[in-house]
């Protein structure tokens, strides 16, 4: 076989440092677009992005040519620089050091797209910490509570 092909859909989730409510409506869509550009530069497309003040959800097919940790590092460092580049955005902004990445089958893609689109409504009643714990349980990831948050 001479061609390398993949369709590994990933749902990436991470928060702002200490879950500080830094992300706001004035630049939220531009942040999503910037992150989409980072993912495109690696040969993939952002399928969905949704954020509230203290965290973000991203859905995209994982590019074949980069590791998850490398891409997450580029997304976080690049978007942090982008945020710091405008004086109207928080100059003390940083993402948490950790992240959660979850694989899903193509058959579940539309449900995750809808879930990501409904973040604002969802977080009227559920905190990021509770949501993240539920994702870890749903995807069968063991964790130690004292090391999950920073």
N, C-alpha and C positions, 0 to 999 in steps of 0.2 A: 504494500500500500504506500503510495507516494504522498498522500495528503494527510495532514493532521487536522482532525476536526473535533470539536467539543461543543457541548451545550450544558454547562454546569451553572445553573441559576443559583445566585446567592442573595441572601437577605442580610445586609450589613447594618448593624445598629451600634451607635456609640453616643455618649453624652458629652456635654460641656464639662470642664473641670469642676468638680464639686456640685454638679448639676445647677450651676449658676444660670439664671434665666437671661442669657445674652442674645439669643437669636430673636430678631423681631421682624414684623411684617414688611418694614421698609426695604429690607435687603434679602429676605428669605428666598424669593424666587431667583435672584441673582446668585445667591450662594449655591442653590441647587444646579443652576446652569453652569457655574464654574466647576463644580464637582463632576458634572456630566462631561465637561471638556477634558478633565483629567482621565476619566474612564475611556473616552473616545481616543485619546492619544495612545492608549494601550490596546486599541483594536476592538473595543466593545462599545456597547450603548447603554446608557442609563435608561432603564424601563420605567422606574418610578422613584420619586423622592418625596419624602414627607418629613416635616420637622415641626416641633413646637419649641418653646423658648429654651428648653434645656437638653434636647437630644434630636437625633436625626435617624431616619430609616432610609436605606437605599436598596434598590433591587436592580440587578444587572447580571448578564451572563459573564462568568469569570473568564477573563482573557487567558489564552493558553500560554502566553509568553512571559508571564509575571506571577510571582507567588502572591498569595493573599496578603501576607504581612507587608510585602513591598508595596502593593497597591494601596493598602490602608495607610501606610506611612506617607505615601505621596498625596493621597486625598487629604489627610489631616494636616500635614505640613503646608501643602500648597494653599488650602483653604484658610488656614490660620494667617499666612502671609497676605492673602487676598483681603481678609478682614482687616488686618492691621494697616493695609495700604490706604484706607480711607479714614480721615480723621473723624467722620461722623459715626463710625462703627467702634465698638469697644476695643480699646488699645490693650486692655489686660485680658483679652479673650484667649482661651486655650481649650482644646479638647481634652477629655480624660485620656489617660495613657492606654487603657484597655479598650476592647471592643468585643462584640459578639458577631459571628458570621455563621449563618445557617443555610444549608443546602436544601433545595426543594425540587420536586419533580415539576416538569412543564405543566402537568395537569393541575397544579396548585397555583400557577402563576397569577391568574386573574383574581383569585381570592386574596393573595398577598398584595396585589396592586390596589384592590379596594381597601384592604386593611391600612395600607400606607396612606392612601388618600383620606382616610377618616381619622387621622391622628388628632386633629384639634378636638373633634367630638369625643373621641375615645378618652382623651386625657382630662376631660371635665370631671371624670369620676375615678380615674386610675392613675396612680403616680408612675413615673418612669421606673422606679425600683420594683414596684409590683409587676408591671408589664414585663420587665427584663427577667425577673424570677420565673414568671410563667413561661416565657420563651425558652429559658434554660431547661425547665422541666419538660416542656413539650418536645424538645429536641433531644432529650435524654442526656443532657450535659451535667455531670456532677460539678459541684462548686463549693467553695468555702466562703461563706458570707463575709468574713473579715478581709478577704482579698479581692472581692468583686468591685468595691467602690474606691474611688480616689478623689 
